[in-house]
């Protein structure tokens, strides 16, 4: 699952792209986001423990560790 960081603290991203929060859904222990990244919609989740809920329109960096990348054949 993708991790989210507000754009101003995203300097540590290993692989990442700038995006904008489109919608937010709070489900108790998780916060689900739909994020526009270069015209594509990405779904991401993060723990709600201690997290600030990001409002639609918030700029974010969608990022993940290179070790988490899997290449699928087909």
N, C-alpha and C positions, 0 to 999 in steps of 0.2 A: 504494500500500500504506500502511496506517496506521502511524504511529510510536507507540512506547510510551514513556511516562515514568512513573516511580514517582510516586504521588499527591503526595508531599511536594515534588516538584520540577517540578510541572506548571503553574506559574503563567504560563508563556509560551505556552500553547496558544492558537491563534487560533480554531479550531473544535474542540470536544472534549466528551467525555462521560466521567464516572467509570465505571469498570468493575472487574471482579474476574477475575483469571486463573483459568480453569477447568482448562486442561491446557497442558503445555509439551512441545515436541518439538525436540530438538537434532539438526540435520542437517549438522554440520560448519561450513560458512561462514554458515549461517542458523539462527536460532532461530524456530520457529513457535509461535504461541500461539492458543488458543481463549479468548475473553474474553466474559464475560457483561456486557452493557450494557443495563440496564433490561429484563431478561427476554429479550433477543435475543442470539444468539451471533454474535460477529464473529471472523473469522480475520485474524491480523496476523503479519507477519514483521519481523525486524530482523537486522542483521548481528551475528554472534557475536564479531567482532573487538573485544576489550576489554570486552565486555558481561557483566554479571552475569545469570545465568539466573534468571528470576523463578519462584518456586514457586507452585503452585496455592493460591488463597486470597489472593494478594498484591493489594492495591488498586492500580489503575493509572488513568491518564488516556489514553484513546484520542483522538488528535488528528491534525489535518492542516492544511496551509495552505489558505486560501481559494482561492488560485490553482490548486490541484489538483482542485477540485470540477468535475465535469462533470454537466450535466443531460441525462438520456436521455429522449427522447420515446418514447411507445408505450404 
